[in-house]
Amino acid sequence: MFYHHLQNELWKLFGKKRTYIGFGAFILAQNAMLLTFRLRGPQSDLQRVLAGNGYLASEYISALTVALFMLLPQGVLLMPLYAALVGGDLVAKEAEDGTLRMVLSRPISRVQLLLVKWVAGVIFSAVLVLVLGGTALGFARIWFPWGGMFAYMPGQLFNLMGAAEGLKLYGFSHLFMTLNASVILGLAFMFSCFNMKPAAATILALSFLFANLVMESLPFLERYHEWLLPYHFRIWLYIYANPTPWERIVQSLCVLFAFSVTTFIIGVAAFQARDIKS
């Protein structure tokens, strides 16, 4: 029964044309970044950083390195935006269209219905991240040669590795990016369980996220960074550090899992209190 309902939810989710608008936006943004990286300053800056540390730029300005640099802004801007858009629609859109009444007339509890929708959202998050990472690497390979990976974040990590190890870590880091996307989608999903429009649920989720980003940028709030989501979202980057800070990663994983469970429980409570027929 659960599998049947999940299959229906996935069919509805991936059957909508607007579901694929975000994927098109990703492709356009990635090619724009590749063109900028190829023709303007970022590539020269990267060459200077490598040369200044005694490394040959030709060995590490590769498809893997460029794909990783492409994921940084997309993971902060485009991915949260699209995950929130989909999460805000999962419940609120059906309530707005009136189809939720028909769904609830079937032999399925509200908790099971929400769980099915939430799992469908997690699967969508995984597909979103897979497409994001796959297209980034694919387009980067067209423009740049295959070679070693250079992972660099100012003040956070600096590491060089061979192509085989870089590809392995690149794929592994996407598991953590999937968790990030699921958390954002789950936050928007929670708001959509309240009696509000889909756009309102999306805006509230994005507002919460960007408020966290703003607070993190304030110097006098530095001691409270561990209470903010962006601090824990960065675990996908720490996969590239040497040595890997597993204690830091596990801590953030626990926080993100707890946050996801909490938003789901709040969403269920809000949905249970709603009068869908009103």
C-alpha positions in Angstrom: 0.0 0.0 0.0 2.8 2.4 0.9 4.7 1.6 -2.3 1.6 2.2 -4.3 0.9 5.6 -2.8 4.6 6.5 -3.2 4.5 5.5 -6.8 1.5 7.8 -7.4 3.2 10.7 -5.6 6.3 10.3 -7.7 4.2 10.1 -10.8 2.4 13.3 -9.9 5.7 15.1 -9.0 7.7 14.1 -12.0 4.7 14.3 -14.4 4.5 18.1 -14.0 6.2 20.2 -16.7 7.2 22.9 -14.1 9.2 20.2 -12.2 11.8 20.4 -15.0 12.0 24.2 -15.2 14.6 24.2 -12.5 16.8 21.6 -14.3 16.8 23.9 -17.3 17.8 26.8 -15.1 20.7 24.7 -13.8 22.0 23.9 -17.2 21.9 27.6 -18.3 23.6 28.7 -15.1 26.3 26.1 -15.4 27.2 27.0 -18.9 27.3 30.7 -18.0 29.7 30.0 -15.2 31.8 27.8 -17.4 32.1 30.6 -20.0 33.0 33.1 -17.3 35.5 30.8 -15.8 37.1 30.0 -19.2 37.3 33.6 -20.5 37.6 35.8 -17.4 39.4 36.1 -14.1 38.5 33.0 -12.1 40.8 30.7 -14.0 43.7 33.1 -13.8 43.1 33.5 -10.0 43.1 29.7 -9.6 46.4 29.5 -11.6 48.0 32.0 -9.3 46.9 30.2 -6.2 48.3 26.9 -7.5 51.5 28.4 -8.8 52.0 30.3 -5.5 51.9 27.0 -3.6 54.3 25.3 -6.0 51.9 23.2 -8.1 51.4 23.0 -11.8 48.2 24.6 -12.8 47.9 22.3 -15.9 47.6 19.3 -13.7 44.8 20.5 -11.5 42.7 22.9 -13.5 40.5 20.1 -14.7 36.9 19.0 -15.2 36.7 17.8 -11.5 38.1 21.1 -10.1 35.8 23.3 -12.3 32.8 21.1 -11.5 33.4 21.5 -7.8 33.8 25.3 -8.1 30.5 25.4 -10.1 28.6 23.6 -7.3 29.6 26.1 -4.7 27.2 29.0 -5.8 24.6 26.6 -7.1 24.5 24.8 -3.7 23.9 28.0 -1.9 21.5 29.7 -4.3 19.8 27.6 -7.0 19.4 24.3 -5.2 17.7 25.8 -2.0 15.4 27.9 -4.2 14.2 24.9 -6.3 14.0 22.5 -3.4 11.8 25.1 -1.5 9.6 25.6 -4.5 8.9 21.9 -4.8 8.5 21.4 -1.0 6.1 24.3 -0.7 3.9 22.7 -3.4 3.7 19.2 -2.0 0.7 19.7 0.3 -0.4 23.3 -0.1 -0.9 23.0 -3.9 -3.2 20.0 -3.6 -5.1 21.8 -0.8 -5.5 24.9 -3.0 -6.7 22.9 -6.0 -9.1 20.9 -3.9 -7.7 17.5 -4.8 -6.6 16.8 -1.2 -10.2 16.2 -0.2 -10.4 13.3 -2.7 -7.1 11.9 -1.6 -8.2 11.9 2.0 -11.4 10.1 1.1 -9.3 7.0 0.4 -8.3 4.5 3.1 -5.1 6.3 4.1 -4.3 8.2 7.3 -3.1 11.8 7.3 0.2 10.7 8.8 0.8 8.1 6.1 -0.2 10.6 3.4 2.3 13.1 4.7 5.0 10.5 5.1 4.5 9.4 1.4 4.8 13.0 0.2 7.8 13.6 2.3 9.6 10.5 1.0 8.7 11.5 -2.5 10.3 14.9 -1.8 13.5 13.2 -0.5 13.7 11.1 -3.7 13.2 14.3 -5.7 16.0 15.9 -3.7 18.3 13.0 -4.6 17.5 13.3 -8.3 17.9 17.1 -8.2 21.4 16.8 -6.7 22.4 13.9 -9.0 21.4 15.9 -12.1 23.1 19.0 -10.7 26.4 17.2 -10.0 26.3 15.1 -13.2 25.6 18.0 -15.6 28.3 20.1 -13.8 30.9 17.4 -14.3 29.7 16.6 -17.9 29.8 20.2 -19.1 33.1 20.9 -17.3 34.6 17.9 -19.1 33.6 19.4 -22.5 35.5 22.6 -21.7 38.4 21.3 -19.6 40.6 18.2 -19.6 40.4 15.3 -17.2 43.0 15.5 -14.4 43.6 15.9 -10.7 41.2 17.8 -8.4 42.0 21.0 -6.5 39.6 21.6 -3.6 40.0 25.1 -2.1 37.8 27.2 0.2 39.4 30.3 1.8 40.1 29.7 5.4 38.4 26.2 5.4 40.2 23.7 3.2 43.0 23.2 0.7 43.6 19.8 -0.8 44.9 18.3 -4.0 44.2 14.7 -5.1 44.4 12.5 -8.1 41.6 12.1 -10.6 40.4 8.7 -9.2 40.3 9.9 -5.6 38.7 13.2 -6.6 36.0 11.5 -8.6 35.2 9.2 -5.6 35.0 12.2 -3.2 33.0 14.1 -5.7 30.3 11.4 -5.8 30.4 10.9 -2.0 29.9 14.6 -1.3 26.6 14.4 -3.2 25.1 12.2 -0.5 25.6 15.1 1.9 24.3 17.6 -0.6 21.2 15.4 -1.0 20.7 15.7 2.8 21.0 19.5 2.5 18.4 19.7 -0.2 16.1 17.3 1.8 16.3 19.6 4.8 15.3 22.7 2.8 12.5 20.8 1.0 11.3 19.5 4.4 11.2 23.0 5.8 9.1 24.2 2.9 7.0 21.0 3.3 6.4 21.8 6.9 5.0 25.3 6.1 2.9 23.8 3.3 1.1 21.7 5.9 -0.3 24.8 7.5 -3.3 26.6 6.0 -1.4 28.8 3.5 -0.7 29.2 -0.2 2.2 27.3 -1.9 4.1 30.5 -2.6 3.8 31.6 1.1 5.3 28.2 2.2 8.2 28.6 -0.2 8.9 32.2 0.8 8.8 31.4 4.5 11.3 28.5 4.0 13.7 30.7 1.9 13.3 33.6 4.3 14.3 31.3 7.2 17.3 30.1 5.2 18.5 33.5 4.2 18.0 34.9 7.7 20.4 32.2 8.8 22.9 33.2 6.1 22.7 36.9 7.2 23.1 36.1 10.8 26.1 33.9 10.0 27.8 36.8 8.2 27.5 39.1 11.3 30.9 39.1 13.2 29.3 39.4 16.7 27.2 36.3 16.1 30.3 34.1 15.3 30.1 32.2 18.5 26.5 31.1 17.6 27.3 29.6 14.2 26.6 26.1 15.3 23.0 27.1 15.9 22.6 28.1 12.2 21.8 25.8 9.3 24.5 27.0 6.8 27.2 25.9 9.3 25.9 22.4 9.1 25.2 22.5 5.3 28.9 22.8 4.7 29.7 19.2 5.6 29.7 18.2 2.0 32.8 20.4 1.5 34.6 18.9 4.5 34.6 15.6 2.6 37.5 17.0 0.5 39.6 18.0 3.6 42.7 16.1 4.5 42.4 14.7 7.1 38.6 14.4 7.0 37.0 15.9 10.2 34.6 13.1 10.8 33.7 14.4 14.3 32.5 17.7 12.8 30.7 15.9 10.0 28.9 13.5 12.4 27.9 16.4 14.6 26.3 18.2 11.7 24.6 15.1 10.4 22.9 14.6 13.8 21.7 18.2 13.8 20.4 18.0 10.2 18.6 14.7 10.9 17.1 16.1 14.1 16.0 19.2 12.2 14.3 17.1 9.5 12.4 15.0 12.0 11.3 18.1 13.9 10.0 19.8 10.8 8.1 16.7 9.8 6.5 16.3 13.2 5.5 20.0 13.3 4.0 19.6 9.8 2.0 16.5 10.8 0.7 18.3 13.9 -0.3 21.3 11.8 -2.0 19.2 9.1 -3.9 17.1 11.7 -5.3 20.3 13.1 -6.6 21.5 9.7 -10.1 21.2 8.5 -9.5 20.3 4.8 -13.2 20.4 4.0 -13.7 24.0 5.2 
